[in-house]
Amino acid sequence: MMYSSRRKPVLYFTKEDSRARAQVSLSTEQSNLSGLLLRMLPRRCSIFKLFCSLIVLGIFSVVWLHYNCRINSSQSSSDDALVHKSCQDDTDNPAWGPHKIAIVVPFRERFEELMTFVPHMHAFLNKKKIRHKILVINQIDHFRFNRASLINVGFLESGNDTDYLAMHDVDLLPQNEQLDYGYPEKGPFHVASPELHPLYHYSSYVGGILLLTKQHFELCNGMSNRFWGWGREDDEFYRRITAAGLQLYRPTGIETGYKTFRHIHDPAWRKRDQKRVSRQKQEQFKIDKEGGLKNLKYRVVSKSELTIDGVHCIIINILLECDLNETPWCVIN
C-alpha cells in the first residue's frame, strides 16, 4: 500500500536570505520614495530644484543603509557570541562547580582507539556535569614508548584552568555512571581499581585510570622517567604515593564487577613492547628517588585541536629526551 503526502513544502531561510529580502524591501521603499518626491515636484520644475531633490534622496538612502548595516552587524555578532558560548559551555560550564579535570592520555599511534575514546569520555563526563578538557600527549620521537614521562608532560602542559588530572589509558572506557570522576580532595582516587579492572587484579595496582589533585601529583614529584617500554611504571608510582604519606581511595558500592569498563585494546593487532634489554630487568624493580618532574626533558613540537564527532581535544606532539648512559634501554638495538 502506498501513501502520498500532501503537506505543503516548507522553506528554510538563512541569514543571507533574510538580508536579500531586506535589500529588496529597501529598493522598493527607495523607488516609492523617489516617485513620491517626483509627484511632489511641480510640472514646471527647474533643474536646480530637481538636483536638490536628488541630493535629499541620496542622503536619505545613505542614512538608511548605514542604519540597516548596523542592525545586521549587531545581530551577526550576537549570533557568533552565542555559538562561542555554547561551545565553551559544552565542556566548561561554571555552573557545574569550581573544579576542572585534565584528562591526560599518553598516546602513540592508536588513532582507532582515540576515535572511540574522545566522544565516549566527553559524553560520560558531561552527563556527570564535570568540567573537563582532554589532552592527548603524543610521543613522536624514535625512542620506546614512555607512558610515565608522557603523563608528566601532560601535567606540566595542562594549564592553570584545571586543578586535578586523570592519568587515563586510551583503551579503557568507563561504562558505569556511578563511577566517581570528581575532585579527589582527600587523596589519589583509583577509578580502575583491581576489583573492577577487566585484566589487572593485584592489590598495589594503580594503573588504568587514576585521579589526583595537582598538589598531590607534585608532592610525588610526578612519575619516574626511567620506564621505557610497557609496564612497571604504575607499580613504582604506588610506592611514591605511599612515600608521600597519601592515602589511596577506590570506588565502593559498584556492582558491575569486571564489566565496569570496556577494554578496547586488541593485543593481536597491536602488541605491547614488553622487551627487557640491557640492565632494564634489574632496574625496573628499584625505586627512583630523584627522577620525575624535576629531571623530565622534552620539547613540544606542536599543539593543535582535533575534533572527533563534534568533540574537541588537544593534541600535543612532543619529543622526549633520553640519556643513553642512564637508561640505555630507551632504544632497542
GUKE-45771 format. One record per residue (C-alpha): residue in three letters; x, y, z. Coordinates in steps of 0.02 Angstrom, whole numbers, padded with zeros to 5 digits, always signed. Example, Ala and Ser with C-alpha at 12.3 -4.5 7.8 and 13.67 -1.06 7.14 Angstrom:
// residues 2
ALA+00615-00225+00390;SER+00684-00053+00357;
//
This chain:
// residues 333
MET+00000+00000+00000;MET+00067+00170-00047;TYR+00036+00334+00040;SER+00056+00507-00031;SER+00095+00660+00068;ARG+00003+00822+00034;ARG+00100+00926+00155;LYS+00149+01094+00087;PRO+00336+01118+00060;VAL+00423+01217+00194;LEU+00552+01348+00153;TYR+00701+01372+00266;PHE+00786+01539+00258;THR+00963+01575+00305;LYS+01035+01740+00359;GLU+01082+01776+00179;ASP+00900+01751+00126;SER+00842+01873+00259;ARG+00969+02002+00205;ALA+00919+01981+00022;ARG+00736+02011+00065;ALA+00787+02164+00167;GLN+00882+02232+00018;VAL+00733+02203-00098;SER+00621+02290+00028;LEU+00744+02434+00038;SER+00748+02452-00152;THR+00558+02453-00158;GLU+00548+02587-00023;GLN+00677+02692-00113;SER+00579+02678-00276;ASN+00418+02727-00189;LEU+00504+02873-00107;SER+00575+02930-00274;GLY+00403+02926-00353;LEU+00331+03022-00207;LEU+00462+03158-00222;LEU+00437+03171-00410;ARG+00249+03189-00386;MET+00279+03324-00258;LEU+00377+03424-00385;PRO+00279+03549-00491;ARG+00261+03514-00676;ARG+00371+03659-00718;CYS+00521+03616-00613;SER+00690+03694-00634;ILE+00846+03589-00648;PHE+00907+03663-00484;LYS+00755+03600-00388;LEU+00770+03428-00467;PHE+00954+03422-00418;CYS+00913+03469-00238;SER+00781+03333-00231;LEU+00905+03202-00290;ILE+01031+03257-00157;VAL+00899+03239-00020;LEU+00855+03066-00087;GLY+01040+03016-00089;ILE+01068+03073+00090;PHE+00915+02980+00148;SER+00975+02820+00060;VAL+01148+02830+00140;VAL+01073+02854+00314;TRP+00954+02708+00288;LEU+01091+02592+00227;HIS+01204+02638+00373;TYR+01065+02602+00497;ASN+01022+02437+00414;CYS+01204+02378+00412;ARG+01224+02417+00597;ILE+01072+02310+00638;ASN+01136+02163+00533;SER+01311+02178+00609;SER+01241+02180+00785;GLN+01135+02025+00751;SER+01283+01933+00674;SER+01397+01974+00822;SER+01262+01917+00942;ASP+01242+01752+00850;ASP+01430+01721+00847;ALA+01440+01755+01034;LEU+01301+01631+01067;VAL+01388+01497+00963;HIS+01553+01526+01053;LYS+01466+01520+01222;SER+01377+01357+01180;CYS+01542+01276+01126;GLN+01626+01336+01285;ASP+01484+01276+01397;ASP+01493+01106+01313;THR+01643+01056+01420;ASP+01670+01203+01537;ASN+01508+01257+01617;PRO+01547+01357+01776;ALA+01379+01304+01846;TRP+01448+01127+01860;GLY+01564+01176+02001;PRO+01733+01258+02037;HIS+01843+01111+01987;LYS+01901+01059+01814;ILE+01988+00897+01766;ALA+02125+00872+01637;ILE+02105+00702+01555;VAL+02288+00660+01516;VAL+02303+00525+01384;PRO+02479+00455+01348;PHE+02474+00413+01164;ARG+02563+00342+01014;GLU+02488+00277+00851;ARG+02321+00220+00923;PHE+02202+00327+00822;GLU+02068+00194+00806;GLU+02050+00189+00995;LEU+02060+00379+01008;MET+01913+00396+00888;THR+01808+00298+01013;PHE+01884+00367+01172;VAL+01859+00555+01147;PRO+01670+00555+01109;HIS+01638+00424+01243;MET+01729+00518+01381;HIS+01652+00684+01331;ALA+01476+00613+01341;PHE+01515+00520+01504;LEU+01585+00674+01593;ASN+01451+00790+01526;LYS+01316+00676+01593;LYS+01401+00688+01763;LYS+01419+00878+01741;ILE+01607+00875+01763;ARG+01706+01016+01683;HIS+01847+00942+01581;LYS+01970+00953+01439;ILE+02053+00807+01351;LEU+02242+00816+01322;VAL+02319+00686+01206;ILE+02507+00683+01236;ASN+02576+00609+01075;GLN+02754+00542+01078;ILE+02830+00567+00904;ASP+03015+00532+00938;HIS+03103+00369+00896;PHE+03127+00308+01073;ARG+03024+00171+01152;PHE+02855+00221+01224;ASN+02866+00304+01395;ARG+02694+00317+01473;ALA+02755+00393+01637;SER+02852+00534+01552;LEU+02703+00574+01442;ILE+02593+00590+01596;ASN+02723+00708+01672;VAL+02715+00812+01513;GLY+02525+00814+01522;PHE+02533+00880+01700;LEU+02652+01020+01651;GLU+02554+01066+01493;SER+02380+01055+01570;GLY+02367+01242+01605;ASN+02304+01345+01751;ASP+02120+01316+01709;THR+02124+01139+01781;ASP+02157+01089+01961;TYR+02161+00899+01951;LEU+02204+00767+01823;ALA+02159+00592+01768;MET+02300+00478+01712;HIS+02191+00391+01584;ASP+02228+00247+01465;VAL+02153+00273+01292;ASP+02088+00094+01283;LEU+01988+00093+01446;LEU+01810+00161+01438;PRO+01701+00180+01594;GLN+01529+00101+01575;ASN+01452+00128+01747;GLU+01386+00304+01779;GLN+01410+00279+01966;LEU+01599+00291+01944;ASP+01664+00448+02026;TYR+01770+00570+01923;GLY+01751+00712+02046;TYR+01886+00813+02132;PRO+01993+00692+02240;GLU+02021+00811+02384;LYS+02064+00680+02515;GLY+02193+00587+02411;PRO+02225+00494+02247;PHE+02070+00405+02184;HIS+02097+00246+02084;VAL+01945+00233+01971;ALA+02002+00072+01885;SER+02026-00024+02047;PRO+02084-00207+02049;GLU+01906-00261+02092;LEU+01839-00179+01934;HIS+01977-00181+01803;PRO+01947-00318+01673;LEU+02130-00376+01673;TYR+02233-00324+01825;HIS+02181-00376+01999;TYR+02331-00363+02116;SER+02314-00250+02268;SER+02452-00124+02228;TYR+02389-00092+02052;VAL+02355+00094+02019;GLY+02354+00096+01828;GLY+02217+00120+01700;ILE+02130+00272+01773;LEU+02197+00368+01923;LEU+02137+00539+01983;LEU+02250+00658+02080;THR+02247+00840+02127;LYS+02390+00937+02053;GLN+02459+00968+02227;HIS+02465+00781+02263;PHE+02546+00741+02095;GLU+02679+00872+02127;LEU+02704+00806+02303;CYS+02751+00638+02224;ASN+02869+00726+02103;GLY+02766+00652+01963;MET+02812+00483+01892;SER+02981+00406+01857;ASN+03054+00437+01684;ARG+03157+00278+01685;PHE+03021+00161+01618;TRP+03038+00140+01430;GLY+02929+00007+01351;TRP+02772-00065+01429;GLY+02738-00092+01613;ARG+02802-00066+01791;GLU+02786+00125+01798;ASP+02621+00111+01892;ASP+02696-00003+02024;GLU+02836+00122+02055;PHE+02709+00263+02068;TYR+02612+00165+02200;ARG+02770+00171+02306;ARG+02782+00358+02278;ILE+02604+00382+02339;THR+02645+00285+02497;ALA+02810+00376+02524;ALA+02721+00545+02509;GLY+02603+00495+02650;LEU+02449+00498+02540;GLN+02303+00381+02564;LEU+02238+00292+02410;TYR+02049+00283+02385;ARG+01948+00169+02272;PRO+01765+00154+02219;THR+01638+00073+02334;GLY+01464+00010+02301;ILE+01497-00031+02117;GLU+01408-00193+02075;THR+01456-00213+01892;GLY+01620-00301+01932;TYR+01736-00332+01785;LYS+01604-00264+01666;THR+01625-00090+01740;PHE+01746-00045+01600;ARG+01758-00084+01416;HIS+01935-00129+01365;ILE+01955-00093+01179;HIS+02137-00143+01156;ASP+02164-00284+01031;PRO+02327-00374+01076;ALA+02326-00471+00914;TRP+02326-00311+00813;ARG+02436-00203+00924;LYS+02565-00297+01027;ARG+02640-00219+01182;ASP+02826-00181+01195;GLN+02871-00296+01340;LYS+03054-00322+01296;ARG+03183-00300+01433;VAL+03354-00250+01368;SER+03522-00208+01446;ARG+03504-00196+01636;GLN+03320-00145+01625;LYS+03262-00307+01703;GLN+03355-00268+01865;GLU+03318-00081+01866;GLN+03130-00097+01842;PHE+03101-00152+02022;LYS+03202-00011+02101;ILE+03128+00149+02173;ASP+03178+00305+02078;LYS+03202+00428+02221;GLU+03259+00576+02117;GLY+03179+00559+01945;GLY+03012+00633+01898;LEU+02953+00809+01861;LYS+03120+00882+01913;ASN+03226+00792+01782;LEU+03099+00774+01642;LYS+03168+00831+01473;TYR+03055+00856+01324;ARG+03012+00975+01184;VAL+02840+01024+01122;VAL+02838+01015+00931;SER+02659+01074+00907;LYS+02489+01095+00987;SER+02329+01077+00888;GLU+02145+01050+00914;LEU+02065+00892+00846;THR+01877+00872+00828;ILE+01804+00696+00833;ASP+01616+00681+00809;GLY+01598+00862+00861;VAL+01703+00841+01019;HIS+01863+00941+01041;CYS+02026+00875+01111;ILE+02201+00948+01114;ILE+02343+00853+01030;ILE+02516+00894+01097;ASN+02656+00821+00992;ILE+02814+00803+01096;LEU+02991+00739+01083;LEU+03062+00654+01238;GLU+03247+00654+01276;CYS+03342+00501+01334;ASP+03510+00491+01422;LEU+03586+00333+01349;ASN+03708+00323+01494;GLU+03567+00321+01622;THR+03434+00222+01529;PRO+03510+00137+01376;TRP+03351+00032+01362;CYS+03257+00180+01287;VAL+03312+00108+01119;ILE+03320-00070+01055;ASN+03474-00109+00953;
//
